[in-house]
Amino acid sequence: MREKIKDILYSIRPDADFEHSNNFWEDGYLDSIDIMDLIDVLEKTYQIDIDLEYIKGSYFSSFDSIIKLINEVKKC
């Protein structure tokens, strides 16, 4: 799953250095428009619906946080 998320992120922001970032949002690699694009791709890729309650910077700060988001949404 991590590799797929990495591919998605680099398709959205090919110039970012996600692999060396501790926080994608704080490091400026993702902005609000990028997160909306990311949500759209994640929903289509993993056949999930990400509700507003999950649209927080903390869910989009790292590979692990994005994986956690996907897993939490899948459980609902």
C-alpha angles and dihedrals in degrees: 000000000000093000092050091050090048090053091049093049093049090048088057097040110014091172095058125100098222094159093063098039125104092193121019093196098046092043089056096243093122127038128184093274091050090051091052089051090047092050090051093051094043091051092051096041097046097029093236137130114229108208124211091258089070096050098100130124090243091067092053102043101096144000090264093051091051091049089049090051093051092048093048093049092048090056093056 
